[in-house]
Amino acid sequence: MAKNDVRFSDFTTGEKIRVVGLVARMAKRSIADDGSGRVLKDLQARVERIEKQAQRRKNGGK
């Protein structure tokens, strides 16, 4: 496992709840997709920001 990997245990409870909610919204959009290819980039970007926060905290704020 690389040094920069973030495990689910590295997230705070609030971050876990937010990530789970965003993943659920992504799933809902995918299910509602009629073949036009729903865009999930906005939700993916929000999850990535949360992951970066957890990574910074794990690395000691660097």
CHARMM-style PDB file with segment names, atoms N, HN, CA, C and O in Angstrom:
ATOM      1  N   MET     1       0.837  -1.178   0.000  1.00  0.00      PROA
ATOM      2  CA  MET     1       0.000   0.000   0.000  1.00  0.00      PROA
ATOM      3  C   MET     1       0.884   1.245   0.000  1.00  0.00      PROA
ATOM      4  O   MET     1       1.831   1.343   0.781  1.00  0.00      PROA
ATOM      5  N   ALA     2       0.576   2.169  -0.859  1.00  0.00      PROA
ATOM      6  HN  ALA     2      -0.194   2.089  -1.493  1.00  0.00      PROA
ATOM      7  CA  ALA     2       1.373   3.385  -0.992  1.00  0.00      PROA
ATOM      8  C   ALA     2       1.129   4.326   0.184  1.00  0.00      PROA
ATOM      9  O   ALA     2       0.109   4.247   0.869  1.00  0.00      PROA
ATOM     10  N   LYS     3       2.091   5.213   0.396  1.00  0.00      PROA
ATOM     11  HN  LYS     3       2.919   5.278  -0.160  1.00  0.00      PROA
ATOM     12  CA  LYS     3       1.988   6.181   1.491  1.00  0.00      PROA
ATOM     13  C   LYS     3       0.799   7.119   1.336  1.00  0.00      PROA
ATOM     14  O   LYS     3       0.215   7.556   2.329  1.00  0.00      PROA
ATOM     15  N   ASN     4       0.442   7.427   0.107  1.00  0.00      PROA
ATOM     16  HN  ASN     4       0.916   7.073  -0.699  1.00  0.00      PROA
ATOM     17  CA  ASN     4      -0.610   8.412  -0.130  1.00  0.00      PROA
ATOM     18  C   ASN     4      -2.000   7.792  -0.234  1.00  0.00      PROA
ATOM     19  O   ASN     4      -2.945   8.481  -0.617  1.00  0.00      PROA
ATOM     20  N   ASP     5      -2.150   6.513   0.095  1.00  0.00      PROA
ATOM     21  HN  ASP     5      -1.382   5.953   0.406  1.00  0.00      PROA
ATOM     22  CA  ASP     5      -3.465   5.889   0.074  1.00  0.00      PROA
ATOM     23  C   ASP     5      -4.255   6.300   1.307  1.00  0.00      PROA
ATOM     24  O   ASP     5      -3.720   6.364   2.414  1.00  0.00      PROA
ATOM     25  N   VAL     6      -5.525   6.573   1.097  1.00  0.00      PROA
ATOM     26  HN  VAL     6      -5.959   6.521   0.198  1.00  0.00      PROA
ATOM     27  CA  VAL     6      -6.406   6.943   2.194  1.00  0.00      PROA
ATOM     28  C   VAL     6      -7.374   5.787   2.409  1.00  0.00      PROA
ATOM     29  O   VAL     6      -8.052   5.348   1.480  1.00  0.00      PROA
ATOM     30  N   ARG     7      -7.429   5.307   3.632  1.00  0.00      PROA
ATOM     31  HN  ARG     7      -6.878   5.664   4.386  1.00  0.00      PROA
ATOM     32  CA  ARG     7      -8.374   4.247   3.974  1.00  0.00      PROA
ATOM     33  C   ARG     7      -9.647   4.881   4.506  1.00  0.00      PROA
ATOM     34  O   ARG     7      -9.653   6.041   4.918  1.00  0.00      PROA
ATOM     35  N   PHE     8     -10.722   4.109   4.495  1.00  0.00      PROA
ATOM     36  HN  PHE     8     -10.717   3.166   4.161  1.00  0.00      PROA
ATOM     37  CA  PHE     8     -11.985   4.638   4.984  1.00  0.00      PROA
ATOM     38  C   PHE     8     -11.873   5.004   6.459  1.00  0.00      PROA
ATOM     39  O   PHE     8     -12.574   5.903   6.923  1.00  0.00      PROA
ATOM     40  N   SER     9     -11.011   4.330   7.196  1.00  0.00      PROA
ATOM     41  HN  SER     9     -10.441   3.600   6.819  1.00  0.00      PROA
ATOM     42  CA  SER     9     -10.836   4.634   8.622  1.00  0.00      PROA
ATOM     43  C   SER     9     -10.123   5.968   8.844  1.00  0.00      PROA
ATOM     44  O   SER     9     -10.138   6.492   9.957  1.00  0.00      PROA
ATOM     45  N   ASP    10      -9.499   6.526   7.802  1.00  0.00      PROA
ATOM     46  HN  ASP    10      -9.486   6.100   6.897  1.00  0.00      PROA
ATOM     47  CA  ASP    10      -8.821   7.820   7.913  1.00  0.00      PROA
ATOM     48  C   ASP    10      -9.804   8.992   7.874  1.00  0.00      PROA
ATOM     49  O   ASP    10      -9.431  10.121   8.193  1.00  0.00      PROA
ATOM     50  N   PHE    11     -11.047   8.734   7.488  1.00  0.00      PROA
ATOM     51  HN  PHE    11     -11.350   7.817   7.228  1.00  0.00      PROA
ATOM     52  CA  PHE    11     -12.052   9.784   7.396  1.00  0.00      PROA
ATOM     53  C   PHE    11     -12.718  10.004   8.749  1.00  0.00      PROA
ATOM     54  O   PHE    11     -12.838   9.079   9.552  1.00  0.00      PROA
ATOM     55  N   THR    12     -13.149  11.239   8.989  1.00  0.00      PROA
ATOM     56  HN  THR    12     -13.052  11.991   8.336  1.00  0.00      PROA
ATOM     57  CA  THR    12     -13.942  11.510  10.186  1.00  0.00      PROA
ATOM     58  C   THR    12     -15.351  10.971   9.949  1.00  0.00      PROA
ATOM     59  O   THR    12     -15.708  10.623   8.824  1.00  0.00      PROA
ATOM     60  N   THR    13     -16.138  10.904  11.003  1.00  0.00      PROA
ATOM     61  HN  THR    13     -15.848  11.186  11.917  1.00  0.00      PROA
ATOM     62  CA  THR    13     -17.511  10.410  10.871  1.00  0.00      PROA
ATOM     63  C   THR    13     -18.308  11.281   9.903  1.00  0.00      PROA
ATOM     64  O   THR    13     -19.060  10.767   9.076  1.00  0.00      PROA
ATOM     65  N   GLY    14     -18.143  12.588  10.006  1.00  0.00      PROA
ATOM     66  HN  GLY    14     -17.531  13.006  10.678  1.00  0.00      PROA
ATOM     67  CA  GLY    14     -18.849  13.497   9.103  1.00  0.00      PROA
ATOM     68  C   GLY    14     -18.449  13.298   7.655  1.00  0.00      PROA
ATOM     69  O   GLY    14     -19.292  13.331   6.758  1.00  0.00      PROA
ATOM     70  N   GLU    15     -17.162  13.093   7.429  1.00  0.00      PROA
ATOM     71  HN  GLU    15     -16.477  13.066   8.157  1.00  0.00      PROA
ATOM     72  CA  GLU    15     -16.682  12.864   6.063  1.00  0.00      PROA
ATOM     73  C   GLU    15     -17.216  11.551   5.511  1.00  0.00      PROA
ATOM     74  O   GLU    15     -17.573  11.465   4.336  1.00  0.00      PROA
ATOM     75  N   LYS    16     -17.272  10.533   6.355  1.00  0.00      PROA
ATOM     76  HN  LYS    16     -16.982  10.602   7.310  1.00  0.00      PROA
ATOM     77  CA  LYS    16     -17.817   9.242   5.918  1.00  0.00      PROA
ATOM     78  C   LYS    16     -19.266   9.393   5.485  1.00  0.00      PROA
ATOM     79  O   LYS    16     -19.674   8.863   4.452  1.00  0.00      PROA
ATOM     80  N   ILE    17     -20.039  10.117   6.281  1.00  0.00      PROA
ATOM     81  HN  ILE    17     -19.708  10.547   7.121  1.00  0.00      PROA
ATOM     82  CA  ILE    17     -21.452  10.323   5.961  1.00  0.00      PROA
ATOM     83  C   ILE    17     -21.590  11.083   4.649  1.00  0.00      PROA
ATOM     84  O   ILE    17     -22.424  10.737   3.813  1.00  0.00      PROA
ATOM     85  N   ARG    18     -20.773  12.123   4.467  1.00  0.00      PROA
ATOM     86  HN  ARG    18     -20.096  12.405   5.146  1.00  0.00      PROA
ATOM     87  CA  ARG    18     -20.833  12.905   3.231  1.00  0.00      PROA
ATOM     88  C   ARG    18     -20.461  12.062   2.017  1.00  0.00      PROA
ATOM     89  O   ARG    18     -21.111  12.153   0.976  1.00  0.00      PROA
ATOM     90  N   VAL    19     -19.410  11.233   2.146  1.00  0.00      PROA
ATOM     91  HN  VAL    19     -18.882  11.159   2.992  1.00  0.00      PROA
ATOM     92  CA  VAL    19     -18.981  10.388   1.026  1.00  0.00      PROA
ATOM     93  C   VAL    19     -20.072   9.378   0.684  1.00  0.00      PROA
ATOM     94  O   VAL    19     -20.387   9.176  -0.489  1.00  0.00      PROA
ATOM     95  N   VAL    20     -20.647   8.745   1.700  1.00  0.00      PROA
ATOM     96  HN  VAL    20     -20.390   8.909   2.653  1.00  0.00      PROA
ATOM     97  CA  VAL    20     -21.709   7.766   1.454  1.00  0.00      PROA
ATOM     98  C   VAL    20     -22.893   8.438   0.766  1.00  0.00      PROA
ATOM     99  O   VAL    20     -23.469   7.873  -0.164  1.00  0.00      PROA
ATOM    100  N   GLY    21     -23.257   9.620   1.206  1.00  0.00      PROA
ATOM    101  HN  GLY    21     -22.790  10.079   1.962  1.00  0.00      PROA
ATOM    102  CA  GLY    21     -24.357  10.352   0.574  1.00  0.00      PROA
ATOM    103  C   GLY    21     -24.065  10.699  -0.875  1.00  0.00      PROA
ATOM    104  O   GLY    21     -24.938  10.579  -1.734  1.00  0.00      PROA
ATOM    105  N   LEU    22     -22.837  11.132  -1.148  1.00  0.00      PROA
ATOM    106  HN  LEU    22     -22.128  11.230  -0.450  1.00  0.00      PROA
ATOM    107  CA  LEU    22     -22.470  11.478  -2.523  1.00  0.00      PROA
ATOM    108  C   LEU    22     -22.438  10.246  -3.424  1.00  0.00      PROA
ATOM    109  O   LEU    22     -22.847  10.311  -4.583  1.00  0.00      PROA
ATOM    110  N   VAL    23     -21.953   9.130  -2.894  1.00  0.00      PROA
ATOM    111  HN  VAL    23     -21.620   9.078  -1.952  1.00  0.00      PROA
ATOM    112  CA  VAL    23     -21.940   7.890  -3.680  1.00  0.00      PROA
ATOM    113  C   VAL    23     -23.374   7.440  -3.971  1.00  0.00      PROA
ATOM    114  O   VAL    23     -23.663   6.950  -5.062  1.00  0.00      PROA
ATOM    115  N   ALA    24     -24.264   7.606  -3.001  1.00  0.00      PROA
ATOM    116  HN  ALA    24     -24.029   8.005  -2.115  1.00  0.00      PROA
ATOM    117  CA  ALA    24     -25.670   7.263  -3.222  1.00  0.00      PROA
ATOM    118  C   ALA    24     -26.277   8.145  -4.309  1.00  0.00      PROA
ATOM    119  O   ALA    24     -27.044   7.666  -5.145  1.00  0.00      PROA
ATOM    120  N   ARG    25     -25.936   9.427  -4.298  1.00  0.00      PROA
ATOM    121  HN  ARG    25     -25.313   9.816  -3.620  1.00  0.00      PROA
ATOM    122  CA  ARG    25     -26.438  10.324  -5.351  1.00  0.00      PROA
ATOM    123  C   ARG    25     -25.900   9.933  -6.716  1.00  0.00      PROA
ATOM    124  O   ARG    25     -26.615  10.013  -7.715  1.00  0.00      PROA
ATOM    125  N   MET    26     -24.614   9.502  -6.765  1.00  0.00      PROA
ATOM    126  HN  MET    26     -24.033   9.437  -5.954  1.00  0.00      PROA
ATOM    127  CA  MET    26     -24.041   9.043  -8.034  1.00  0.00      PROA
ATOM    128  C   MET    26     -24.781   7.803  -8.530  1.00  0.00      PROA
ATOM    129  O   MET    26     -25.071   7.679  -9.720  1.00  0.00      PROA
ATOM    130  N   ALA    27     -25.084   6.887  -7.611  1.00  0.00      PROA
ATOM    131  HN  ALA    27     -24.849   6.987  -6.645  1.00  0.00      PROA
ATOM    132  CA  ALA    27     -25.810   5.670  -7.986  1.00  0.00      PROA
ATOM    133  C   ALA    27     -27.205   6.018  -8.493  1.00  0.00      PROA
ATOM    134  O   ALA    27     -27.673   5.448  -9.479  1.00  0.00      PROA
ATOM    135  N   LYS    28     -27.862   6.946  -7.823  1.00  0.00      PROA
ATOM    136  HN  LYS    28     -27.483   7.410  -7.022  1.00  0.00      PROA
ATOM    137  CA  LYS    28     -29.206   7.358  -8.233  1.00  0.00      PROA
ATOM    138  C   LYS    28     -29.182   7.962  -9.634  1.00  0.00      PROA
ATOM    139  O   LYS    28     -30.051   7.667 -10.454  1.00  0.00      PROA
ATOM    140  N   ARG    29     -28.195   8.801  -9.906  1.00  0.00      PROA
ATOM    141  HN  ARG    29     -27.489   9.040  -9.239  1.00  0.00      PROA
ATOM    142  CA  ARG    29     -28.071   9.387 -11.242  1.00  0.00      PROA
ATOM    143  C   ARG    29     -27.804   8.317 -12.294  1.00  0.00      PROA
ATOM    144  O   ARG    29     -28.336   8.380 -13.402  1.00  0.00      PROA
ATOM    145  N   SER    30     -26.981   7.339 -11.944  1.00  0.00      PROA
ATOM    146  HN  SER    30     -26.548   7.288 -11.044  1.00  0.00      PROA
ATOM    147  CA  SER    30     -26.650   6.279 -12.897  1.00  0.00      PROA
ATOM    148  C   SER    30     -27.863   5.420 -13.202  1.00  0.00      PROA
ATOM    149  O   SER    30     -28.064   5.015 -14.347  1.00  0.00      PROA
ATOM    150  N   ILE    31     -28.676   5.138 -12.189  1.00  0.00      PROA
ATOM    151  HN  ILE    31     -28.513   5.467 -11.259  1.00  0.00      PROA
ATOM    152  CA  ILE    31     -29.889   4.345 -12.396  1.00  0.00      PROA
ATOM    153  C   ILE    31     -30.878   5.108 -13.264  1.00  0.00      PROA
ATOM    154  O   ILE    31     -31.561   4.514 -14.098  1.00  0.00      PROA
ATOM    155  N   ALA    32     -30.960   6.416 -13.074  1.00  0.00      PROA
ATOM    156  HN  ALA    32     -30.406   6.899 -12.396  1.00  0.00      PROA
ATOM    157  CA  ALA    32     -31.894   7.242 -13.832  1.00  0.00      PROA
ATOM    158  C   ALA    32     -31.409   7.519 -15.251  1.00  0.00      PROA
ATOM    159  O   ALA    32     -32.135   8.109 -16.051  1.00  0.00      PROA
ATOM    160  N   ASP    33     -30.195   7.100 -15.565  1.00  0.00      PROA
ATOM    161  HN  ASP    33     -29.605   6.621 -14.915  1.00  0.00      PROA
ATOM    162  CA  ASP    33     -29.607   7.371 -16.878  1.00  0.00      PROA
ATOM    163  C   ASP    33     -30.414   6.673 -17.967  1.00  0.00      PROA
ATOM    164  O   ASP    33     -30.711   5.483 -17.872  1.00  0.00      PROA
ATOM    165  N   ASP    34     -30.758   7.423 -18.989  1.00  0.00      PROA
ATOM    166  HN  ASP    34     -30.517   8.390 -19.066  1.00  0.00      PROA
ATOM    167  CA  ASP    34     -31.515   6.871 -20.113  1.00  0.00      PROA
ATOM    168  C   ASP    34     -30.612   6.580 -21.307  1.00  0.00      PROA
ATOM    169  O   ASP    34     -31.088   6.467 -22.436  1.00  0.00      PROA
ATOM    170  N   GLY    35     -29.335   6.460 -21.061  1.00  0.00      PROA
ATOM    171  HN  GLY    35     -28.949   6.552 -20.143  1.00  0.00      PROA
ATOM    172  CA  GLY    35     -28.388   6.178 -22.138  1.00  0.00      PROA
ATOM    173  C   GLY    35     -27.678   7.417 -22.641  1.00  0.00      PROA
ATOM    174  O   GLY    35     -26.806   7.334 -23.505  1.00  0.00      PROA
ATOM    175  N   SER    36     -28.047   8.557 -22.106  1.00  0.00      PROA
ATOM    176  HN  SER    36     -28.756   8.625 -21.404  1.00  0.00      PROA
ATOM    177  CA  SER    36     -27.437   9.806 -22.554  1.00  0.00      PROA
ATOM    178  C   SER    36     -26.106  10.071 -21.857  1.00  0.00      PROA
ATOM    179  O   SER    36     -25.394  11.008 -22.221  1.00  0.00      PROA
ATOM    180  N   GLY    37     -25.769   9.273 -20.877  1.00  0.00      PROA
ATOM    181  HN  GLY    37     -26.347   8.512 -20.582  1.00  0.00      PROA
ATOM    182  CA  GLY    37     -24.492   9.438 -20.177  1.00  0.00      PROA
ATOM    183  C   GLY    37     -24.520  10.587 -19.193  1.00  0.00      PROA
ATOM    184  O   GLY    37     -23.981  11.661 -19.459  1.00  0.00      PROA
ATOM    185  N   ARG    38     -25.143  10.356 -18.068  1.00  0.00      PROA
ATOM    186  HN  ARG    38     -25.580   9.483 -17.852  1.00  0.00      PROA
ATOM    187  CA  ARG    38     -25.221  11.400 -17.033  1.00  0.00      PROA
ATOM    188  C   ARG    38     -23.825  11.810 -16.582  1.00  0.00      PROA
ATOM    189  O   ARG    38     -22.916  10.984 -16.499  1.00  0.00      PROA
ATOM    190  N   VAL    39     -23.675  13.069 -16.298  1.00  0.00      PROA
ATOM    191  HN  VAL    39     -24.413  13.740 -16.365  1.00  0.00      PROA
ATOM    192  CA  VAL    39     -22.386  13.596 -15.858  1.00  0.00      PROA
ATOM    193  C   VAL    39     -22.310  13.490 -14.334  1.00  0.00      PROA
ATOM    194  O   VAL    39     -23.168  14.001 -13.615  1.00  0.00      PROA
ATOM    195  N   LEU    40     -21.268  12.818 -13.865  1.00  0.00      PROA
ATOM    196  HN  LEU    40     -20.571  12.402 -14.450  1.00  0.00      PROA
ATOM    197  CA  LEU    40     -21.068  12.642 -12.431  1.00  0.00      PROA
ATOM    198  C   LEU    40     -19.859  13.418 -11.931  1.00  0.00      PROA
ATOM    199  O   LEU    40     -19.490  13.307 -10.761  1.00  0.00      PROA
ATOM    200  N   LYS    41     -19.242  14.199 -12.805  1.00  0.00      PROA
ATOM    201  HN  LYS    41     -19.542  14.289 -13.754  1.00  0.00      PROA
ATOM    202  CA  LYS    41     -17.982  14.867 -12.463  1.00  0.00      PROA
ATOM    203  C   LYS    41     -18.113  15.795 -11.268  1.00  0.00      PROA
ATOM    204  O   LYS    41     -17.180  15.907 -10.473  1.00  0.00      PROA
ATOM    205  N   ASP    42     -19.252  16.464 -11.125  1.00  0.00      PROA
ATOM    206  HN  ASP    42     -20.010  16.373 -11.771  1.00  0.00      PROA
ATOM    207  CA  ASP    42     -19.412  17.381 -10.000  1.00  0.00      PROA
ATOM    208  C   ASP    42     -19.398  16.635  -8.670  1.00  0.00      PROA
ATOM    209  O   ASP    42     -18.776  17.082  -7.706  1.00  0.00      PROA
ATOM    210  N   LEU    43     -20.082  15.505  -8.622  1.00  0.00      PROA
ATOM    211  HN  LEU    43     -20.588  15.142  -9.405  1.00  0.00      PROA
ATOM    212  CA  LEU    43     -20.099  14.722  -7.388  1.00  0.00      PROA
ATOM    213  C   LEU    43     -18.749  14.053  -7.144  1.00  0.00      PROA
ATOM    214  O   LEU    43     -18.295  13.968  -6.003  1.00  0.00      PROA
ATOM    215  N   GLN    44     -18.112  13.582  -8.206  1.00  0.00      PROA
ATOM    216  HN  GLN    44     -18.481  13.652  -9.133  1.00  0.00      PROA
ATOM    217  CA  GLN    44     -16.792  12.968  -8.070  1.00  0.00      PROA
ATOM    218  C   GLN    44     -15.777  13.980  -7.551  1.00  0.00      PROA
ATOM    219  O   GLN    44     -14.920  13.640  -6.736  1.00  0.00      PROA
ATOM    220  N   ALA    45     -15.871  15.217  -8.017  1.00  0.00      PROA
ATOM    221  HN  ALA    45     -16.568  15.493  -8.679  1.00  0.00      PROA
ATOM    222  CA  ALA    45     -14.952  16.263  -7.561  1.00  0.00      PROA
ATOM    223  C   ALA    45     -15.150  16.547  -6.070  1.00  0.00      PROA
ATOM    224  O   ALA    45     -14.184  16.794  -5.348  1.00  0.00      PROA
ATOM    225  N   ARG    46     -16.397  16.513  -5.616  1.00  0.00      PROA
ATOM    226  HN  ARG    46     -17.182  16.313  -6.203  1.00  0.00      PROA
ATOM    227  CA  ARG    46     -16.663  16.745  -4.195  1.00  0.00      PROA
ATOM    228  C   ARG    46     -16.070  15.633  -3.337  1.00  0.00      PROA
ATOM    229  O   ARG    46     -15.519  15.893  -2.268  1.00  0.00      PROA
ATOM    230  N   VAL    47     -16.187  14.379  -3.814  1.00  0.00      PROA
ATOM    231  HN  VAL    47     -16.635  14.167  -4.682  1.00  0.00      PROA
ATOM    232  CA  VAL    47     -15.596  13.252  -3.083  1.00  0.00      PROA
ATOM    233  C   VAL    47     -14.076  13.382  -3.067  1.00  0.00      PROA
ATOM    234  O   VAL    47     -13.443  13.115  -2.045  1.00  0.00      PROA
ATOM    235  N   GLU    48     -13.490  13.786  -4.183  1.00  0.00      PROA
ATOM    236  HN  GLU    48     -14.005  14.003  -5.013  1.00  0.00      PROA
ATOM    237  CA  GLU    48     -12.034  13.959  -4.251  1.00  0.00      PROA
ATOM    238  C   GLU    48     -11.555  15.025  -3.272  1.00  0.00      PROA
ATOM    239  O   GLU    48     -10.501  14.868  -2.655  1.00  0.00      PROA
ATOM    240  N   ARG    49     -12.319  16.112  -3.124  1.00  0.00      PROA
ATOM    241  HN  ARG    49     -13.175  16.239  -3.626  1.00  0.00      PROA
ATOM    242  CA  ARG    49     -11.950  17.152  -2.161  1.00  0.00      PROA
ATOM    243  C   ARG    49     -11.962  16.606  -0.732  1.00  0.00      PROA
ATOM    244  O   ARG    49     -11.084  16.925   0.069  1.00  0.00      PROA
ATOM    245  N   ILE    50     -12.959  15.785  -0.423  1.00  0.00      PROA
ATOM    246  HN  ILE    50     -13.672  15.526  -1.074  1.00  0.00      PROA
ATOM    247  CA  ILE    50     -13.033  15.183   0.908  1.00  0.00      PROA
ATOM    248  C   ILE    50     -11.844  14.249   1.119  1.00  0.00      PROA
ATOM    249  O   ILE    50     -11.260  14.221   2.202  1.00  0.00      PROA
ATOM    250  N   GLU    51     -11.483  13.477   0.080  1.00  0.00      PROA
ATOM    251  HN  GLU    51     -11.958  13.500  -0.800  1.00  0.00      PROA
ATOM    252  CA  GLU    51     -10.327  12.581   0.171  1.00  0.00      PROA
ATOM    253  C   GLU    51      -9.038  13.368   0.397  1.00  0.00      PROA
ATOM    254  O   GLU    51      -8.181  12.945   1.173  1.00  0.00      PROA
ATOM    255  N   LYS    52      -8.896  14.501  -0.271  1.00  0.00      PROA
ATOM    256  HN  LYS    52      -9.592  14.845  -0.901  1.00  0.00      PROA
ATOM    257  CA  LYS    52      -7.696  15.325  -0.099  1.00  0.00      PROA
ATOM    258  C   LYS    52      -7.609  15.873   1.319  1.00  0.00      PROA
ATOM    259  O   LYS    52      -6.524  15.949   1.896  1.00  0.00      PROA
ATOM    260  N   GLN    53      -8.758  16.257   1.882  1.00  0.00      PROA
ATOM    261  HN  GLN    53      -9.639  16.195   1.414  1.00  0.00      PROA
ATOM    262  CA  GLN    53      -8.778  16.731   3.271  1.00  0.00      PROA
ATOM    263  C   GLN    53      -8.275  15.642   4.213  1.00  0.00      PROA
ATOM    264  O   GLN    53      -7.449  15.899   5.089  1.00  0.00      PROA
ATOM    265  N   ALA    54      -8.777  14.432   4.028  1.00  0.00      PROA
ATOM    266  HN  ALA    54      -9.448  14.223   3.316  1.00  0.00      PROA
ATOM    267  CA  ALA    54      -8.368  13.312   4.879  1.00  0.00      PROA
ATOM    268  C   ALA    54      -6.886  13.009   4.690  1.00  0.00      PROA
ATOM    269  O   ALA    54      -6.189  12.685   5.652  1.00  0.00      PROA
ATOM    270  N   GLN    55      -6.401  13.114   3.451  1.00  0.00      PROA
ATOM    271  HN  GLN    55      -6.967  13.377   2.670  1.00  0.00      PROA
ATOM    272  CA  GLN    55      -4.991  12.852   3.173  1.00  0.00      PROA
ATOM    273  C   GLN    55      -4.107  13.884   3.863  1.00  0.00      PROA
ATOM    274  O   GLN    55      -3.086  13.529   4.452  1.00  0.00      PROA
ATOM    275  N   ARG    56      -4.492  15.165   3.796  1.00  0.00      PROA
ATOM    276  HN  ARG    56      -5.321  15.454   3.317  1.00  0.00      PROA
ATOM    277  CA  ARG    56      -3.717  16.215   4.464  1.00  0.00      PROA
ATOM    278  C   ARG    56      -3.677  15.982   5.968  1.00  0.00      PROA
ATOM    279  O   ARG    56      -2.633  16.137   6.602  1.00  0.00      PROA
ATOM    280  N   ARG    57      -4.822  15.609   6.534  1.00  0.00      PROA
ATOM    281  HN  ARG    57      -5.670  15.483   6.019  1.00  0.00      PROA
ATOM    282  CA  ARG    57      -4.875  15.355   7.973  1.00  0.00      PROA
ATOM    283  C   ARG    57      -4.005  14.150   8.330  1.00  0.00      PROA
ATOM    284  O   ARG    57      -3.314  14.164   9.349  1.00  0.00      PROA
ATOM    285  N   LYS    58      -4.037  13.116   7.504  1.00  0.00      PROA
ATOM    286  HN  LYS    58      -4.599  13.104   6.676  1.00  0.00      PROA
ATOM    287  CA  LYS    58      -3.237  11.911   7.751  1.00  0.00      PROA
ATOM    288  C   LYS    58      -1.745  12.231   7.703  1.00  0.00      PROA
ATOM    289  O   LYS    58      -0.964  11.675   8.475  1.00  0.00      PROA
ATOM    290  N   ASN    59      -1.351  13.126   6.797  1.00  0.00      PROA
ATOM    291  HN  ASN    59      -1.986  13.577   6.170  1.00  0.00      PROA
ATOM    292  CA  ASN    59       0.058  13.492   6.643  1.00  0.00      PROA
ATOM    293  C   ASN    59       0.492  14.571   7.622  1.00  0.00      PROA
ATOM    294  O   ASN    59       1.631  15.034   7.559  1.00  0.00      PROA
ATOM    295  N   GLY    60      -0.370  14.972   8.504  1.00  0.00      PROA
ATOM    296  HN  GLY    60      -1.295  14.596   8.555  1.00  0.00      PROA
ATOM    297  CA  GLY    60      -0.007  15.963   9.506  1.00  0.00      PROA
ATOM    298  C   GLY    60      -0.152  17.391   9.028  1.00  0.00      PROA
ATOM    299  O   GLY    60       0.547  18.277   9.518  1.00  0.00      PROA
ATOM    300  N   GLY    61      -1.042  17.633   8.085  1.00  0.00      PROA
ATOM    301  HN  GLY    61      -1.610  16.913   7.687  1.00  0.00      PROA
ATOM    302  CA  GLY    61      -1.303  18.986   7.625  1.00  0.00      PROA
ATOM    303  C   GLY    61      -0.318  19.543   6.639  1.00  0.00      PROA
ATOM    304  O   GLY    61      -0.305  20.751   6.400  1.00  0.00      PROA
ATOM    305  N   LYS    62       0.502  18.713   6.062  1.00  0.00      PROA
ATOM    306  HN  LYS    62       0.492  17.732   6.256  1.00  0.00      PROA
ATOM    307  CA  LYS    62       1.514  19.178   5.101  1.00  0.00      PROA
ATOM    308  C   LYS    62       0.893  19.583   3.798  1.00  0.00      PROA
ATOM    309  OT1 LYS    62       1.600  19.998   2.879  1.00  0.00      PROA
TER     310      LYS     62
END
